[in-house]
Amino acid sequence: MASVQEAIEPIIWRDNRLHLLDQRQLPHMQVWLDYDHPTEVAEAIQLMVVRGAPAIGVTAAYGVVLAGRQAWSVAGVTWKQAMTAPLAKLENARPTAVNLFWAIEHMRDVYRDLPDDQSPEPVLLEEAIKLHQQDIAANQAMGRLGAELLNKDSVVLTHCNAGALATAGFGTALGVIRQAYLDGKIDHVYVNETRPWLQGSRLTAWELMQEGIPMILQADSAAAALMASGKLDWVIVGADRIAANGDVANKIGTYALAVLAKYHGVKMMVAAPTTTIDWDFPDGSAIPIEQRDAKEVTHVNEEPVAPNDVNVSNPAFDVTPAELIDAIVTEAGVILSPTTSKMLRLKPSV
């Protein structure tokens, strides 16, 4: 049986501070940054020190812990009133990843009934650590469920980074790939470079190489030719938000891969925790799509590669319709050919 080294955990709480692996510096440098202020955590999310919907959610939970610490020391108002501004900054850090908002609202529920004369930090920290551990456990469960869908010697393609770096550890899409490799079901993995931020070449390729999983890096535009060759069995990706009908918002380029996969008879899998499902959105048409800085398209490593002052569109995500998806894999179960009625099996009872 194949073996891989333990996946890296990009989020660590130690010495009463939040420590994040700066993913902007990978793969050439492993730099850890530490935070003890909620505004700094919001900036880290916005600037993509940490990225990936589950990782953003866990990071935001620790940001609420730091907001509670700060609020407890504010004079003239209750600590609950002092929580409003820092939590608003956390919520505004990035608009598409629903895990961000879910985690903050979850933490609000935790502190809402605490007394005004009690510091919220211990209770909030206990809950953030619980969410951190639950995310890792959910990823491992997804890995097992997703791997069961693959046949022996499968060849798969992944896009962006949905690995340990995008979560609290182990990964969503890469969690499936990691588990399938351990189970002897993966022959090798094709990795899209993922323009414009190159999360595929900088992060996914690095993760797979660290663990000895056989992989090939390719340009995003090579995916169609790969599928036409008949060599590919599955496209496996993560998600930043899933609508109630199974429409999926993920890194820009995912929709194109799904269209290509449908045409070529390649199966499409989305792996994401149930916290990524936004039940308030009946379909993907209203999911907010983040527009990012033009320099992410016009520059590489701060070097210009496009004409000065060129007009740029830089959406960070696109929406893949549910009818193009063969399987949505969550820790709570697998939905094949998702529809609204099938997705309801995953909705928690209130």
C-alpha positions as CSV (number, residue, x, y, z in Angstrom):
1,M,0.0,0.0,0.0
2,A,1.2,3.5,-0.8
3,S,2.2,5.8,2.0
4,V,2.5,9.6,2.3
5,Q,3.8,11.8,5.0
6,E,1.4,13.6,7.4
7,A,-0.2,16.6,5.7
8,I,0.8,20.0,6.8
9,E,-1.5,22.0,9.0
10,P,-1.5,25.7,7.9
11,I,-3.3,27.1,10.9
12,I,-1.9,26.8,14.5
13,W,-3.0,28.3,17.8
14,R,0.0,28.5,20.1
15,D,1.2,30.7,22.9
16,N,-2.1,32.6,22.9
17,R,-1.6,33.7,19.3
18,L,-2.8,32.6,15.8
19,H,0.0,31.4,13.5
20,L,-0.6,31.1,9.7
21,L,1.6,29.7,7.1
22,D,2.0,32.5,4.5
23,Q,0.7,30.8,1.4
24,R,1.9,33.8,-0.8
25,Q,5.5,32.7,-0.1
26,L,5.1,29.0,-1.1
27,P,6.6,27.0,-2.6
28,H,10.0,28.6,-2.3
29,M,9.8,29.8,1.3
30,Q,7.9,28.5,4.4
31,V,7.1,31.6,6.4
32,W,4.9,31.6,9.4
33,L,3.2,34.8,10.5
34,D,1.6,35.3,13.9
35,Y,-1.5,37.4,14.9
36,D,-3.0,38.7,18.1
37,H,-5.4,41.3,16.7
38,P,-8.7,40.6,14.8
39,T,-8.1,43.4,12.2
40,E,-4.8,41.7,11.3
41,V,-6.6,38.4,10.8
42,A,-9.1,40.1,8.5
43,E,-6.2,41.5,6.5
44,A,-4.6,38.1,6.3
45,I,-7.7,36.6,4.8
46,Q,-8.2,39.5,2.4
47,L,-4.6,39.4,1.2
48,M,-4.6,35.6,0.9
49,V,-2.0,34.8,3.5
50,V,-4.6,32.1,4.2
51,R,-7.1,30.9,1.5
52,G,-9.5,28.1,0.8
53,A,-13.0,28.2,2.2
54,P,-12.6,25.8,5.1
55,A,-9.3,27.4,6.1
56,I,-10.8,30.9,6.0
57,G,-13.6,29.7,8.2
58,V,-11.3,28.2,10.9
59,T,-9.1,31.3,10.7
60,A,-12.1,33.6,11.1
61,A,-13.2,31.6,14.2
62,Y,-9.8,32.3,15.8
63,G,-10.2,36.0,14.7
64,V,-13.4,36.1,16.8
65,V,-11.4,34.8,19.8
66,L,-9.0,37.7,19.3
67,A,-11.9,40.1,18.9
68,G,-13.2,38.8,22.2
69,R,-9.9,39.4,23.9
70,Q,-9.7,43.0,22.5
71,A,-13.4,43.7,23.3
72,W,-12.9,42.7,27.0
73,S,-10.4,45.5,27.4
74,V,-12.5,48.3,25.8
75,A,-13.8,50.9,28.2
76,G,-17.2,52.6,28.1
77,V,-19.2,49.9,26.3
78,T,-20.0,46.2,27.0
79,W,-17.6,43.7,25.4
80,K,-20.5,42.5,23.2
81,Q,-20.9,46.0,21.8
82,A,-17.2,46.2,21.3
83,M,-17.3,43.0,19.2
84,T,-19.4,44.6,16.4
85,A,-16.7,46.5,14.5
86,P,-13.9,43.8,14.4
87,L,-16.4,41.1,13.4
88,A,-17.7,43.4,10.6
89,K,-14.1,43.7,9.3
90,L,-13.7,39.9,9.4
91,E,-17.0,39.4,7.5
92,N,-15.9,41.9,4.8
93,A,-12.5,40.3,4.2
94,R,-13.8,38.1,1.3
95,P,-17.3,37.9,-0.1
96,T,-17.6,34.4,-1.8
97,A,-16.4,31.8,0.7
98,V,-19.5,31.1,2.8
99,N,-17.5,29.3,5.5
100,L,-16.2,32.8,6.6
101,F,-19.8,33.9,7.4
102,W,-20.8,30.6,8.8
103,A,-17.9,30.5,11.3
104,I,-18.4,34.1,12.5
105,E,-22.2,33.5,13.0
106,H,-21.5,30.2,14.8
107,M,-19.1,32.0,17.2
108,R,-21.7,34.8,17.7
109,D,-24.2,32.1,18.8
110,V,-21.6,30.8,21.3
111,Y,-21.0,34.2,23.0
112,R,-24.5,35.7,22.6
113,D,-25.7,34.4,26.0
114,L,-22.5,34.9,28.0
115,P,-22.7,37.4,30.9
116,D,-21.4,40.9,30.4
117,D,-19.1,40.5,33.4
118,Q,-17.3,37.4,32.0
119,S,-14.4,37.5,29.6
120,P,-15.5,35.6,26.4
121,E,-12.1,34.5,25.4
122,P,-11.9,31.1,27.1
123,V,-15.2,29.9,25.8
124,L,-14.6,31.3,22.3
125,L,-11.1,29.7,22.2
126,E,-12.6,26.3,23.2
127,E,-15.1,26.5,20.4
128,A,-12.6,27.7,17.8
129,I,-10.3,24.7,18.6
130,K,-13.4,22.4,18.3
131,L,-14.2,23.8,14.9
132,H,-10.5,23.4,13.9
133,Q,-10.5,19.7,14.9
134,Q,-13.9,19.1,13.3
135,D,-12.7,20.4,10.0
136,I,-9.8,18.0,9.9
137,A,-12.1,15.1,10.8
138,A,-14.6,16.2,8.1
139,N,-11.9,16.2,5.5
140,Q,-10.8,12.7,6.5
141,A,-14.4,11.5,6.2
142,M,-14.7,13.2,2.8
143,G,-11.5,11.6,1.7
144,R,-12.8,8.1,2.5
145,L,-16.2,8.7,0.8
146,G,-14.7,10.3,-2.3
147,A,-12.0,7.6,-2.7
148,E,-14.8,4.9,-2.8
149,L,-16.0,6.4,-6.1
150,L,-12.7,5.9,-7.9
151,N,-11.7,2.7,-9.7
152,K,-8.2,1.3,-9.4
153,D,-5.4,3.1,-11.3
154,S,-7.5,6.2,-11.8
155,V,-6.1,9.3,-13.5
156,V,-7.5,12.5,-12.1
157,L,-7.2,16.3,-12.7
158,T,-7.5,18.9,-10.0
159,H,-7.8,22.7,-10.2
160,C,-6.6,25.4,-7.8
161,N,-5.7,24.1,-4.3
162,A,-8.2,22.2,-2.2
163,G,-5.6,20.5,-0.1
164,A,-4.3,20.6,3.4
165,L,-3.3,24.3,2.8
166,A,-6.9,25.2,2.0
167,T,-8.3,23.6,5.1
168,A,-7.4,23.0,8.7
169,G,-5.5,19.9,7.4
170,F,-5.8,16.9,5.0
171,G,-7.8,18.7,2.4
172,T,-11.1,18.4,0.5
173,A,-10.4,17.6,-3.2
174,L,-6.8,16.7,-2.3
175,G,-8.1,14.8,0.7
176,V,-10.0,12.5,-1.7
177,I,-6.9,12.2,-3.9
178,R,-4.6,11.6,-0.8
179,Q,-6.9,8.9,0.5
180,A,-7.4,7.3,-2.9
181,Y,-3.6,7.2,-3.4
182,L,-3.3,5.5,0.0
183,D,-5.9,3.0,-1.1
184,G,-4.0,2.2,-4.3
185,K,-6.6,3.8,-6.6
186,I,-4.6,6.7,-8.0
187,D,-2.2,6.2,-10.9
188,H,-1.3,9.9,-11.1
189,V,-2.7,13.4,-10.8
190,Y,-2.7,16.2,-13.3
191,V,-2.6,19.6,-11.7
192,N,-3.8,22.8,-13.5
193,E,-1.5,25.7,-12.8
194,T,-4.7,27.8,-12.1
195,R,-4.4,31.3,-13.4
196,P,-4.1,34.0,-12.3
197,W,-2.8,33.3,-8.8
198,L,-1.2,30.0,-9.6
199,Q,-2.5,28.1,-6.6
200,G,-2.2,24.9,-8.6
201,S,1.5,25.2,-9.5
202,R,2.6,27.0,-6.3
203,L,0.5,25.0,-3.8
204,T,-1.1,21.8,-5.1
205,A,2.0,20.7,-6.9
206,W,4.1,21.4,-3.8
207,E,1.7,19.5,-1.6
208,L,1.7,16.4,-3.8
209,M,5.4,16.5,-4.3
210,Q,6.0,16.8,-0.5
211,E,3.9,13.6,-0.1
212,G,5.4,11.6,-3.0
213,I,2.1,11.4,-4.9
214,P,2.8,11.2,-8.7
215,M,1.7,14.3,-10.5
216,I,2.1,16.3,-13.7
217,L,1.7,20.1,-13.8
218,Q,0.0,21.6,-16.9
219,A,-1.3,24.9,-18.2
220,D,-5.0,25.4,-17.6
221,S,-5.6,25.5,-21.4
222,A,-4.1,21.9,-21.7
223,A,-7.1,20.4,-20.0
224,A,-9.2,19.9,-23.2
225,A,-6.5,18.1,-25.0
226,L,-5.9,15.9,-22.0
227,M,-9.6,14.9,-21.8
228,A,-9.6,14.3,-25.6
229,S,-6.7,11.8,-25.2
230,G,-9.0,9.5,-23.2
231,K,-6.5,9.3,-20.3
232,L,-8.5,11.1,-17.7
233,D,-11.1,9.5,-15.4
234,W,-12.2,12.3,-13.0
235,V,-11.9,16.0,-12.4
236,I,-11.8,16.5,-8.6
237,V,-12.2,20.1,-7.2
238,G,-13.2,21.8,-4.0
239,A,-15.8,24.6,-3.5
240,D,-16.2,28.0,-1.9
241,R,-20.0,28.0,-1.8
242,I,-22.6,25.5,-2.9
243,A,-26.2,26.5,-3.5
244,A,-29.2,24.5,-2.2
245,N,-29.7,22.9,-5.7
246,G,-26.0,21.8,-6.0
247,D,-24.7,24.7,-8.1
248,V,-21.0,25.2,-7.1
249,A,-18.9,28.4,-6.9
250,N,-15.2,27.5,-7.1
251,K,-12.0,29.0,-8.4
252,I,-12.3,30.6,-11.8
253,G,-11.9,28.0,-14.5
254,T,-13.9,25.2,-12.8
255,Y,-17.0,25.9,-14.9
256,A,-14.9,25.5,-18.1
257,L,-13.5,22.2,-16.8
258,A,-17.0,20.9,-16.0
259,V,-18.2,21.7,-19.6
260,L,-15.2,20.0,-21.1
261,A,-15.7,17.0,-18.8
262,K,-19.3,16.6,-19.8
263,Y,-18.4,16.6,-23.5
264,H,-15.6,14.1,-23.1
265,G,-17.4,11.7,-20.7
266,V,-15.1,12.5,-17.8
267,K,-16.7,12.5,-14.4
268,M,-16.8,15.6,-12.2
269,M,-16.5,15.5,-8.4
270,V,-16.8,18.4,-5.9
271,A,-15.5,17.7,-2.4
272,A,-16.5,20.2,0.3
273,P,-17.8,20.2,3.9
274,T,-21.5,20.8,4.6
275,T,-20.6,24.2,6.0
276,T,-19.9,25.2,2.4
277,I,-23.6,24.7,1.5
278,D,-25.5,28.0,1.6
279,W,-29.1,27.0,2.1
280,D,-30.2,30.6,1.7
281,F,-29.3,30.5,-2.0
282,P,-31.7,28.3,-4.0
283,D,-29.3,28.2,-7.0
284,G,-25.9,29.7,-7.9
285,S,-27.2,32.7,-9.9
286,A,-27.0,35.1,-6.9
287,I,-23.7,33.9,-5.4
288,P,-21.5,37.0,-5.0
289,I,-18.4,36.7,-7.2
290,E,-15.3,38.4,-5.9
291,Q,-13.4,40.7,-8.3
292,R,-9.7,40.9,-7.4
293,D,-6.9,43.3,-8.1
294,A,-6.0,43.6,-11.8
295,K,-2.3,43.2,-11.0
296,E,-3.0,39.5,-10.3
297,V,-3.5,39.2,-14.1
298,T,-1.1,41.8,-15.4
299,H,1.9,41.0,-13.2
300,V,3.8,37.8,-12.2
301,N,6.0,38.2,-9.2
302,E,5.6,42.0,-9.4
303,E,6.9,41.9,-13.0
304,P,4.5,43.3,-15.6
305,V,3.4,40.9,-18.4
306,A,0.7,43.1,-20.0
307,P,0.5,46.6,-21.4
308,N,0.2,49.4,-18.9
309,D,-3.3,50.5,-18.1
310,V,-4.9,47.6,-19.9
311,N,-8.5,46.9,-18.9
312,V,-8.8,43.8,-16.8
313,S,-11.5,41.4,-15.6
314,N,-10.3,39.3,-12.7
315,P,-13.2,37.3,-11.2
316,A,-11.9,34.9,-8.5
317,F,-14.7,32.4,-9.0
318,D,-17.2,31.0,-11.4
319,V,-20.4,29.0,-10.9
320,T,-20.7,25.4,-12.2
321,P,-24.4,24.3,-12.7
322,A,-25.4,21.2,-10.8
323,E,-26.3,19.3,-14.0
324,L,-22.6,19.3,-14.9
325,I,-21.6,17.6,-11.6
326,D,-21.5,13.9,-11.1
327,A,-20.9,13.8,-7.3
328,I,-20.8,16.2,-4.4
329,V,-18.8,14.6,-1.6
330,T,-19.3,15.9,2.0
331,E,-18.5,14.5,5.4
332,A,-22.2,13.8,5.8
333,G,-22.5,11.7,2.6
334,V,-22.3,11.7,-1.2
335,I,-24.9,13.2,-3.5
336,L,-24.8,11.8,-7.0
337,S,-26.1,14.0,-9.9
338,P,-27.2,16.7,-7.4
339,T,-30.6,18.3,-7.4
340,T,-32.4,20.4,-4.8
341,S,-34.3,17.4,-3.5
342,K,-31.2,15.3,-3.2
343,M,-29.2,18.0,-1.6
344,L,-31.8,18.3,1.2
345,R,-30.5,15.0,2.5
346,L,-27.5,16.9,3.7
347,K,-29.5,19.7,5.4
348,P,-29.2,19.6,9.2
349,S,-32.4,19.4,11.1
350,V,-33.2,22.4,13.3
